[in-house]
Amino acid sequence: MQMHLRSLSLACALSLLCMPAASADEMTWRVDGTTRRAIVYAPAAARGNARLPLVFSFHGRGDDAENFQYTDLHVAWPEAIVVYFQGLEPPGGLAGWQVERGEHNDRDLKLVDAALAALRTKYAIDDDRVYATGFSNGAMFTYLLWAERPGVFAAFAPNAGRLRASVRPTVPRPLFHIAGERDRQVAFTDQQAAIAVAVGANGVAGKGTSCGEGCTLYGPGTGAPVMTWIHRGGHEYPRGTSERIAAFFRAHARTR
């Protein structure tokens, strides 16, 4: 995945057709004495009175925000404020995110809290349309946010992620999981297990119904829908993923 996106970034550097649709701002926050940062794309209307959707996006382990912005979620949903966060590098490790409560002193849960508070002071945010998505390690953190911050987010979209045993969401929230049948980095069976947990948490057990090639929708039921897109690839961010995520998020505002 990292090599794929970096190749895309190089291609984009050589072609105006791949340039981000709008200029980006860098925002920083001090969290437990460490400077954390993100690339923020905001439509012009964000500084007005209209309240806009907010999307938090988390890269995979070893990747970075500069590269992950070329997933172009902000292009797929230009009306939303999209924040591409930068993970931290532990000693001897690769940049990434915590995947369980208490790991790394909850540095990334604290980052989300700090960033959300700051973004609310700078932009007009629709609190009923705040979303989280991520790839691989970022997807695992997205699942953790569902378990630990369910009241903040309207819906989640993990791509190529799994759940640690300690992470068990209990509050129903719409979820869109993208997975590759040939994923060798995050085993497809582990991703199927995560989907099963989501189906159970949302109260939408059953075989589901088709919503297109590789797409299955579980629900409506007693909770919130679970949608899956199972593609034939491996550990990757397939073309069209951001458009699918944006469409899913558009369809789901937070319900009290």
N, C-alpha and C positions, 0 to 999 in steps of 0.2 A: 504493500500500500504506500509506504513512504516513497519508494523509488518511483512508483507510478505517478504520485502527485508531484514529485520534484521534476519529473520529465515534463509533466503538464505545465509546471511553472516556467520552465525554460522555454517551452514552445510559446507560452503566453508573453514572455518577455520579448519575443521576436515578432509578435503579431498584435496589432491594435484590436483585432477581433476578440481576443481573449482578455483584454484589460478589464478590471473591475468596472462596473457601470457607474460608480460614484466614488468620489474621493473618500478616504478613510481617516479617522482620527485614532490616535493611540491614547488610551486611558491607563492610568496606574493607580494602585491602591497599596497602602501599607498594611500588611496583615502579619501580626505577630513579629513585627520588626523586619519583615522581608517585603521588598517591592514586588508587587505582582502587576502584570500588565495584560492588555488585550487590544485587539484591533476592532474598532467599532464603526460599522456602517449605519448611517442614519439618514432617512429621507429628509428633505428640506422641511417637511411638515412637522418633523419631530420637535422643532423649537417653537411651534405654535401651540394652540389650545387643543387641537385634535389629539386624542389619546390613541397611541399606536401600539401594535403588537411588539413583543420583545422576545428574541430568540437567543439562547445561550448555546454556543457550539464548542465542542471539546475534541481536539485532535487525538490521534492515536499515539501510543508510546514511541518516543524517539522522533516524533514529528515536531512541527512548530506552527505557530499561528500564521506566520508569513506564508507558509506553504499551504496550510489548510484553508485559507481564505479562498483559494482557487477551486474549492468545491462549489463556489458561487451560490450559496444559499441566499445571499443578499440580492443576487440577480433574479433568482427564482421567486423571491418574495420582496420586491422593491418597496412595498408599503411598510415593511417591518424594520425595526431596529435589530441588527444582527451583530452579535458580539462573539468574536473568535478569540478564545482565551489561550494564554500561553502557560503550559505546565512547567513544573519545576524539575530540575535534575538533582536527584539525590546523589550522595557521594558514590562514585563508581557506577552510576546508573544512567538511564535515559529519561528525558523529560516525559512526565506523565502525571497521573492523577491517583488519588487514593481510591480504593475500591471497597473499603469497609469502614464502618464507624470507628473512630478512634485512631485509625492509621495516620501516621505522620502528624499526630496531634490535631487531626481534623483540619489541616491547612486549607484544603480545597473547599470544604463546606463553608469555612469561614470566608474564603475568597468570594464565593457566590453571595453570601450575606452582605459583605462589604460592597461588592460591585452593584448589587441590586439597590442598596440604599443610595449609593452615589448616583446611579443612573436615574433614579426617581427624582433627584434634585435637579438634574440637568435636562431631562426630557420629560415630555408628557407620556407616561406609560399607562397602558390599559392593564390594570392588575388582573383582569379576568382573561388576558391573552398573553401569558408569559410561558415560554416553552423551553425545553432542553433537548439537545440531540448530541450525539457523539459517535466516533468511530473507534472500534476495538477497545483499548483501555479507556478511551473517552466514553464509549458506550457503557462500559461497566460503571463508570462514575455517574452516567445518566441514570442507570438503574438505582444507584445509591441515592441519588437525589429524589427519586420517587419514594424510596423507603423513608428518607430522613427529612425531606422538605415537601411533602405532598400538598400542603396547603398553599404553597407558593406557585406551583406550576399547573397549567391547564392540561397539558399533554406532553408525552415523551416519545422520542424516536431514536432508539439505539440501533446502531448498525454494526454487526459482527461482534456482539458482546455476549457475556454470560453473567450469571449471578454467583457471587460467593455465598457459601452456606449461611452466613450470618445476615445476609441481606434479604429481607422478606417484606415487600410492600404489602400494606394492609388496606390503604385507602384507595378505592377504585379511581383510576384515571385512564383516559384514552391512551393507548400505546400502539406504536407502529414499529415493528421489529423487522429489519432487513438482514438476511442471512444468505451465505453462499453454500451450496451443497458440498463443494469441494474445499471448504475452508480447512486448512491444516494448522493454522495458528490458534484459532479459537474453535475447537471441535464443533462440528455441526450438531452432534448429539447434545453437547452442553448448551448450545443455543436453543435447541428444541426444548430442553428442560427449563430454560428461562422463560420461553413462551408459555409453557404449561403453567408455571407459577403465575404469570401475568393473567392468563385465562382464568385461573382459580381466584386470584385476588379481585378480578373484575366481575366475577360471577357470570361468565359467559361460556360455560362449559358446553361442549358439543363439537360436531365435526366442522362447523363453520360453512360459509358459502363462498363461492368464487367471486372475486372482484376483478378478474382479469388474469392474464397469463402469469402463473406463479403467485398470485395474490389470493389471500384468504381472509375473510372477515368473520370474526367471532362476535356475535351480538346482533341486535340489542338483547340485553338480559337484565339482571337485577342491578348491574353496576355500570361499567363503561366499556366501550368496544375495544377489541384487540384486533389489529390488522397486521398481517405478515406478508412480506414479499420475499419469496424464496427463489433466488436466481441460480443459474447453473455454474457460476464462477466460484472463486475461492475467497481469500481474505482481501477484499477490495471494496472500493467505493464505485459501484457501477454507474455508467452514464445514465442520467435521468433520475438519480437518487434524490438530489436536492429538490427537483420539481415534485417528486412524490411526497417528500417530507413537507414541503410548503403547502401542498394541497391538503394533506392530512391536518396540519396545524390550522389552516384556515377554517376547516370544518368543525373545529372543537374549541369552544371557549369554556372557561371554567364555570362549573355549576356549584352552587353553595352546598 
